[in-house]
Amino acid sequence: MSIDYLIDSLLSPIADKISGIIFSYVMIGDVKVEFIVALLIFAALFFTIKTRFIGFWGFRHAIDLITQNFEHKDGYERKKKGEVSSFQALSATISASAGIGNIAGSAAAVSIGGPGVIFWIIIAGLFSMALKYSEVLLGLKFRQTNPDGSVSGGPMYYILNGLRAPFFKKYAPILANIYAVCCLFAMIGGWNLFQINAMTSQITEITGGTNSIFYDNGWAIGLIVAIITWFTIIGGIKSIGKFTSKVTPLMCSLYIFSAFLVCLLNIHHVPETIKLIITEAFSPKAVEGGVFACLLWGFRRAMFANEAGLGTAPIAFSAVNTNKPVAQAFISMLQPFVDTVIVSAATTFVIVVSKQYLLVNGLAGIELTSKSFGTICPFFPILLTIMVSCFVLSTILCGSD
C-alpha cells in the first residue's frame, strides 16, 4: 500500500463531504446551479452596474497607473503605508490565480461545455473586473498597520471594521473569524492541494506515466515543493513579491507565446474556430441545458480562475506601499483580465483550434492542454510542465503567506 493511497484514502472522504456542503445546488430544468456560483455571478453583475461598467472604461486608466504614465495631482500628500510595490502585488495575485485553474480547469470546462464556453469565460472575466475593483478597494480602505510596521488587510478586516450598521455590527467579529478560518482551509485544500495534484499528474505523465518513478510516489513532489515554499515564505510578503514579480511576467509571456505559436501553425483553422465559439455559445451541442448551462460553465471556470469575490486579492493588495487606495483598486482590475481574458482564453482557444477536445470523452484536465500544445512539437509538453511547475510554485507561495 503506497503513501499516495494512504493520503488519498484519508483526505478524500473529508474533501467530498466539505465540497458537498460548499457546492450545494438546485436544479433549474436539467441544469445544476450551485448557490456559490449564483452568488458570485450576481455580485459581478451588481458591482459592474453599480460602478457603471468600470471594467470597460477604467481599463485604460489601470494601464496608465501600472506603467506610471498617470500623475496624481492631489491637493495634499498622505503618508504611505505598506510593504510591496503595486507591480509586485499585481504579480502576486496573477501568480496566485494564473496557475492550474487556467491550464487544467479551462480544459475541463471545454471538455464538458464545448467551444462555446470560451465566449462566456471572456464575458465573465470582463464582468469580474468590477468585483475585483470593489473588494480590493475595501481591503485597502480598512487595512491596519501592525506594531512591527507590517500591514494586514483583507475581508476579515473590512468585515470587522466596515459593517457598522447596528444590526450587523454585533455579528461582524463572528463573520470575520468565520471567513478567516474558511480562508485558511481553502488555501490548504481548494488551493494548494489542487495545484500540486495537477502538477504531479503532468510530471508523472511526461516521465513515463505508469512507468514513471513518480507513479504512486506523488508525495515526493509534494515534499520538494513544500521545502522550496518554506525557504521562500520565511522572508514574508516582500520575498514573495520579489519572486513573483520576476517569474510571473516571464511565465505568462512564454505561455501566451506558446499558445500564439499553436494558433499560427493552425492559422487555417482560426476563422472557423472563432465562428464555432460564437455559434456554440448560444446554441451549444456539447452540453445539456442549452445556452444557460454553457453560460454557467463559463462563469464557473472564470470565477475559479480569477478568484473575483473570494477575498484573496485584497489580502495581497493590502500590503501595497501606497496612500491612494482607489488607484490600487484600478490596478487590481488587470488581474482578472490577464488571468481570464488572456491566459484562460488562450488555453481554451488552443484546445479548440487544435481539435484535441474532439478526442476526449467526458471530463479532461491538464492532459488535454498538454496534448493540444504537443500537436506542434512532441517536446512541447516538457516545456509546458516547466511552466506549470513555475505557475504552481508561485500560486502556492501566494496562498501560503
C-alpha positions as CSV (number, residue, x, y, z in Angstrom):
1,M,0.0,0.0,0.0
2,S,1.6,3.3,-1.2
3,I,1.9,6.5,0.7
4,D,-0.2,8.2,-2.0
5,Y,-3.0,5.7,-1.5
6,L,-3.0,6.3,2.3
7,I,-3.1,10.1,1.9
8,D,-5.9,9.8,-0.7
9,S,-8.0,7.4,1.4
10,L,-7.6,9.7,4.4
11,L,-8.4,13.1,2.7
12,S,-10.9,12.1,0.0
13,P,-13.9,11.4,2.3
14,I,-13.3,14.7,4.1
15,A,-12.9,16.7,0.9
16,D,-16.0,15.1,-0.6
17,K,-18.1,16.0,2.4
18,I,-16.9,19.6,2.6
19,S,-17.3,20.0,-1.2
20,G,-20.9,18.7,-1.0
21,I,-21.7,21.4,1.6
22,I,-19.9,24.3,-0.2
23,F,-21.3,23.4,-3.6
24,S,-24.9,22.9,-2.6
25,Y,-27.1,23.4,-5.6
26,V,-30.6,23.4,-7.0
27,M,-31.8,22.0,-10.3
28,I,-33.3,24.5,-12.8
29,G,-34.6,22.3,-15.5
30,D,-31.8,20.0,-16.4
31,V,-29.1,22.4,-15.2
32,K,-27.3,22.2,-11.9
33,V,-26.9,25.7,-10.3
34,E,-24.6,25.9,-7.3
35,F,-25.6,28.6,-4.8
36,I,-22.0,29.9,-4.5
37,V,-21.7,30.3,-8.3
38,A,-25.1,32.1,-8.5
39,L,-23.9,34.4,-5.7
40,L,-20.6,35.3,-7.5
41,I,-22.5,35.9,-10.8
42,F,-24.9,38.2,-9.0
43,A,-22.1,40.1,-7.3
44,A,-20.2,40.5,-10.5
45,L,-23.2,41.9,-12.3
46,F,-24.2,44.1,-9.3
47,F,-20.8,45.8,-9.0
48,T,-20.4,46.1,-12.7
49,I,-23.7,48.1,-12.9
50,K,-23.1,49.9,-9.6
51,T,-19.7,51.2,-10.9
52,R,-21.1,52.0,-14.3
53,F,-19.1,49.2,-16.1
54,I,-15.8,50.3,-14.6
55,G,-14.0,47.3,-16.1
56,F,-14.5,48.7,-19.5
57,W,-14.0,52.5,-19.2
58,G,-11.4,52.1,-16.4
59,F,-9.1,49.6,-18.2
60,R,-7.0,52.3,-19.9
61,H,-6.6,54.2,-16.6
62,A,-5.4,51.0,-14.9
63,I,-2.8,50.5,-17.7
64,D,-1.6,54.1,-17.2
65,L,-1.3,53.6,-13.4
66,I,0.7,50.4,-13.6
67,T,3.0,51.8,-16.2
68,Q,3.3,55.1,-14.2
69,N,2.0,57.2,-17.1
70,F,-0.5,58.9,-14.9
71,E,0.4,61.7,-12.5
72,H,-1.8,62.2,-9.4
73,K,-2.5,65.9,-8.6
74,D,-3.7,65.7,-5.1
75,G,-4.1,68.9,-3.0
76,Y,-2.2,67.1,-0.2
77,E,0.1,64.2,0.3
78,R,-0.9,61.4,2.7
79,K,1.6,59.2,4.4
80,K,2.2,55.9,2.6
81,K,2.0,52.6,4.3
82,G,2.6,49.1,3.0
83,E,5.5,46.7,2.2
84,V,5.4,45.9,-1.6
85,S,5.0,47.8,-4.8
86,S,1.9,47.9,-7.0
87,F,3.5,45.7,-9.6
88,Q,4.6,43.1,-7.0
89,A,1.1,42.9,-5.6
90,L,-0.4,42.6,-9.1
91,S,2.2,39.9,-9.9
92,A,1.4,38.0,-6.7
93,T,-2.3,38.0,-7.4
94,I,-1.8,36.9,-11.0
95,S,0.6,34.2,-9.9
96,A,-1.9,33.0,-7.4
97,S,-4.7,32.6,-10.0
98,A,-3.0,32.2,-13.4
99,G,-1.9,28.7,-12.5
100,I,-3.6,25.3,-12.8
101,G,-7.1,26.9,-12.7
102,N,-6.4,28.4,-16.1
103,I,-4.4,25.5,-17.6
104,A,-6.2,22.4,-16.3
105,G,-9.5,23.9,-15.2
106,S,-10.1,25.6,-18.6
107,A,-9.5,22.3,-20.4
108,A,-12.1,20.7,-18.1
109,A,-14.6,23.4,-19.0
110,V,-14.2,22.9,-22.7
111,S,-14.3,19.1,-22.5
112,I,-17.7,19.3,-20.8
113,G,-19.2,22.5,-22.1
114,G,-17.8,22.6,-25.6
115,P,-16.2,25.5,-27.5
116,G,-19.0,28.0,-26.6
117,V,-17.6,28.1,-23.0
118,I,-14.7,30.2,-24.3
119,F,-17.1,33.1,-25.1
120,W,-18.7,33.0,-21.7
121,I,-15.3,32.7,-19.9
122,I,-14.2,36.0,-21.6
123,I,-17.6,37.7,-20.7
124,A,-17.3,36.5,-17.1
125,G,-13.7,37.8,-16.9
126,L,-14.8,41.3,-18.1
127,F,-17.6,41.5,-15.5
128,S,-15.3,40.2,-12.8
129,M,-13.1,43.3,-13.1
130,A,-15.7,45.4,-11.2
131,L,-16.0,42.9,-8.5
132,K,-12.2,42.7,-8.1
133,Y,-12.0,46.6,-8.0
134,S,-14.6,46.7,-5.2
135,E,-13.1,44.1,-2.9
136,V,-9.6,45.4,-3.3
137,L,-10.8,49.0,-2.6
138,L,-12.4,47.8,0.7
139,G,-9.2,45.8,1.6
140,L,-7.1,48.9,1.3
141,K,-9.6,51.2,3.0
142,F,-9.9,49.1,6.1
143,R,-6.3,47.7,6.3
144,Q,-4.4,48.2,9.6
145,T,-0.7,48.7,10.5
146,N,0.7,46.3,13.0
147,P,3.1,47.3,15.8
148,D,6.1,45.9,13.9
149,G,5.3,48.1,10.9
150,S,3.8,45.4,8.7
151,V,0.4,45.9,7.2
152,S,-2.5,43.5,7.3
153,G,-5.8,43.6,5.4
154,G,-8.4,41.6,3.6
155,P,-12.1,40.6,4.0
156,M,-11.6,39.7,7.7
157,Y,-10.6,43.3,8.4
158,Y,-13.3,45.1,6.3
159,I,-16.0,42.7,7.6
160,L,-14.9,43.6,11.2
161,N,-14.5,47.3,10.6
162,G,-16.8,48.0,7.7
163,L,-20.1,46.5,8.9
164,R,-21.1,49.4,11.1
165,A,-24.9,49.2,10.9
166,P,-26.3,48.4,14.3
167,F,-27.8,45.1,13.2
168,F,-24.6,43.8,11.5
169,K,-22.0,45.3,13.9
170,K,-22.6,42.8,16.7
171,Y,-22.1,39.9,14.2
172,A,-19.1,41.4,12.4
173,P,-16.4,39.7,14.7
174,I,-18.1,36.3,14.2
175,L,-18.3,36.7,10.5
176,A,-14.7,37.9,10.2
177,N,-13.5,34.9,12.2
178,I,-15.6,32.5,10.1
179,Y,-14.1,34.0,6.9
180,A,-10.5,33.7,8.3
181,V,-11.0,30.0,9.2
182,C,-12.6,29.2,5.9
183,C,-9.8,31.1,4.0
184,L,-7.2,29.0,5.9
185,F,-8.8,25.7,4.9
186,A,-9.4,26.9,1.3
187,M,-5.7,27.7,0.9
188,I,-4.8,24.2,2.1
189,G,-7.4,22.2,0.2
190,G,-9.1,24.2,-2.6
191,W,-5.9,25.9,-3.5
192,N,-2.6,24.2,-2.7
193,L,-3.7,20.5,-2.9
194,F,-5.5,21.1,-6.2
195,Q,-2.4,22.8,-7.6
196,I,0.1,20.2,-6.5
197,N,-2.1,17.3,-7.6
198,A,-2.3,18.7,-11.2
199,M,1.4,19.4,-11.2
200,T,2.1,15.8,-10.1
201,S,-0.1,14.4,-12.8
202,Q,1.7,16.3,-15.5
203,I,5.2,15.4,-14.3
204,T,4.1,11.8,-14.0
205,E,2.7,11.8,-17.5
206,I,5.8,13.2,-19.2
207,T,8.2,11.0,-17.2
208,G,6.6,7.7,-18.3
209,G,3.0,7.5,-17.0
210,T,2.6,4.3,-15.1
211,N,6.3,3.6,-15.6
212,S,7.3,6.9,-14.0
213,I,9.3,7.0,-10.8
214,F,6.6,9.4,-9.5
215,Y,3.7,7.0,-10.2
216,D,2.2,6.2,-6.7
217,N,5.0,8.4,-5.3
218,G,3.5,11.8,-5.8
219,W,4.2,12.6,-2.2
220,A,7.9,13.1,-3.2
221,I,7.0,16.0,-5.5
222,G,4.8,17.5,-2.7
223,L,7.7,17.3,-0.3
224,I,10.1,19.0,-2.7
225,V,7.6,21.8,-3.3
226,A,6.9,22.2,0.4
227,I,10.6,22.6,1.2
228,I,11.0,25.3,-1.6
229,T,7.9,27.0,-0.4
230,W,9.1,27.1,3.2
231,F,12.5,28.6,2.3
232,T,10.8,31.3,0.3
233,I,7.9,32.3,2.6
234,I,10.1,32.8,5.7
235,G,11.0,36.1,4.0
236,G,7.4,37.2,4.2
237,I,5.3,39.1,1.6
238,K,8.3,41.0,0.5
239,S,10.2,37.9,-0.7
240,I,7.1,36.5,-2.3
241,G,6.5,39.8,-4.1
242,K,10.1,39.9,-5.4
243,F,9.9,36.2,-6.6
244,T,6.5,36.6,-8.4
245,S,7.4,40.0,-10.0
246,K,10.2,38.1,-11.8
247,V,8.6,34.8,-12.5
248,T,5.0,35.8,-13.4
249,P,5.7,38.1,-16.4
250,L,8.2,35.6,-17.8
251,M,5.9,32.6,-17.4
252,C,2.8,34.4,-18.7
253,S,4.7,35.7,-21.7
254,L,6.1,32.3,-22.5
255,Y,2.7,30.6,-22.1
256,I,0.9,33.2,-24.3
257,F,3.7,33.0,-26.9
258,S,3.4,29.2,-27.0
259,A,-0.4,29.5,-27.4
260,F,0.2,32.0,-30.3
261,L,2.6,29.6,-31.9
262,V,0.0,26.8,-31.8
263,C,-2.6,29.1,-33.4
264,L,-0.1,30.3,-36.0
265,L,0.6,26.8,-37.2
266,N,-3.1,26.2,-37.3
267,I,-3.9,29.5,-38.9
268,H,-6.2,27.9,-41.5
269,H,-8.5,26.7,-38.6
270,V,-8.6,30.0,-36.8
271,P,-11.6,31.6,-38.7
272,E,-13.8,28.5,-38.4
273,T,-12.8,28.2,-34.7
274,I,-13.9,31.8,-33.9
275,K,-17.2,31.1,-35.7
276,L,-17.6,27.9,-33.9
277,I,-17.1,29.5,-30.5
278,I,-19.7,32.2,-31.1
279,T,-22.2,29.7,-32.6
280,E,-21.7,27.2,-29.7
281,A,-22.0,30.0,-27.1
282,F,-25.7,30.5,-28.0
283,S,-26.6,27.1,-29.3
284,P,-24.3,24.6,-27.6
285,K,-24.3,20.9,-28.7
286,A,-21.8,19.5,-26.2
287,V,-23.7,20.2,-23.0
288,E,-27.3,19.5,-22.0
289,G,-29.3,22.6,-20.8
290,G,-28.6,24.8,-23.8
291,V,-27.1,28.3,-23.5
292,F,-27.8,28.6,-19.8
293,A,-25.7,25.6,-19.0
294,C,-22.9,26.8,-21.3
295,L,-23.0,30.2,-19.6
296,L,-22.7,28.6,-16.1
297,W,-19.7,26.6,-17.1
298,G,-18.0,29.7,-18.4
299,F,-18.7,31.7,-15.3
300,R,-17.7,28.7,-13.0
301,R,-14.3,28.5,-14.7
302,A,-13.7,32.2,-14.9
303,M,-14.6,32.8,-11.2
304,F,-12.4,30.0,-10.0
305,A,-9.6,31.1,-12.2
306,N,-9.5,34.8,-11.3
307,E,-10.8,34.4,-7.8
308,A,-13.0,37.5,-8.0
309,G,-15.2,37.7,-4.9
310,L,-13.2,35.2,-3.0
311,G,-11.2,37.8,-1.0
312,T,-7.7,36.6,-1.7
313,A,-6.6,39.6,-3.8
314,P,-7.5,42.2,-1.1
315,I,-5.1,40.4,1.2
316,A,-2.2,40.8,-1.2
317,F,-3.1,44.3,-2.3
318,S,-3.4,45.5,1.3
319,A,0.4,45.2,1.6
320,V,1.0,47.7,-1.2
321,N,3.1,50.7,-0.2
322,T,0.6,53.4,-1.3
323,N,-1.6,56.2,0.0
324,K,-4.1,56.0,-2.9
325,P,-6.5,53.1,-2.4
326,V,-8.6,53.9,-5.5
327,A,-5.6,53.9,-7.8
328,Q,-4.6,50.4,-6.5
329,A,-8.2,49.2,-6.9
330,F,-8.0,50.3,-10.6
331,I,-4.7,48.3,-11.0
332,S,-6.2,45.2,-9.4
333,M,-8.7,45.0,-12.3
334,L,-5.9,43.9,-14.6
335,Q,-5.6,40.6,-12.7
336,P,-8.9,39.1,-13.8
337,F,-8.3,40.5,-17.3
338,V,-4.9,38.8,-17.6
339,D,-6.0,35.6,-15.8
340,T,-9.3,35.1,-17.6
341,V,-9.5,37.1,-20.8
342,I,-5.9,36.3,-21.8
343,V,-4.4,33.2,-20.2
344,S,-7.6,31.2,-19.7
345,A,-9.0,32.2,-23.2
346,A,-5.6,31.3,-24.7
347,T,-5.7,27.8,-23.2
348,T,-9.2,27.1,-24.4
349,F,-8.6,28.5,-27.8
350,V,-5.6,26.3,-28.3
351,I,-7.6,23.2,-27.3
352,V,-10.3,24.0,-29.8
353,V,-8.2,25.2,-32.7
354,S,-6.0,22.0,-32.4
355,K,-9.2,19.9,-32.4
356,Q,-7.9,17.9,-29.4
357,Y,-11.2,18.4,-27.5
358,L,-12.9,16.1,-30.0
359,L,-10.7,13.2,-29.0
360,V,-11.8,13.1,-25.3
361,N,-14.9,11.7,-23.7
362,G,-16.1,13.3,-20.6
363,L,-14.0,15.3,-18.1
364,A,-10.4,16.1,-19.1
365,G,-7.8,18.3,-17.4
366,I,-4.2,19.3,-17.8
367,E,-3.5,16.2,-20.0
368,L,-5.8,17.7,-22.7
369,T,-3.9,21.0,-22.6
370,S,-0.6,19.1,-22.8
371,K,-1.8,17.2,-25.9
372,S,-3.0,20.3,-27.5
373,F,0.3,22.1,-27.2
374,G,2.0,18.8,-28.2
375,T,0.4,19.0,-31.6
376,I,3.1,21.3,-32.9
377,C,6.1,19.7,-31.3
378,P,6.5,16.5,-29.3
379,F,8.7,18.3,-26.8
380,F,6.2,21.0,-26.0
381,P,4.6,19.0,-23.1
382,I,8.0,19.2,-21.4
383,L,8.1,23.0,-21.8
384,L,4.5,23.1,-20.5
385,T,5.5,21.1,-17.5
386,I,8.2,23.6,-16.6
387,M,5.8,26.5,-17.0
388,V,3.1,24.6,-15.0
389,S,5.7,23.9,-12.2
390,C,6.5,27.6,-12.0
391,F,2.9,28.6,-12.0
392,V,2.1,26.1,-9.3
393,L,5.0,27.2,-7.1
394,S,4.1,30.9,-7.3
395,T,0.5,30.0,-6.6
396,I,1.3,28.0,-3.5
397,L,3.7,30.8,-2.3
398,C,1.0,33.4,-2.6
399,G,-1.5,31.2,-0.9
400,S,0.9,30.3,2.0
401,D,1.8,33.8,3.2
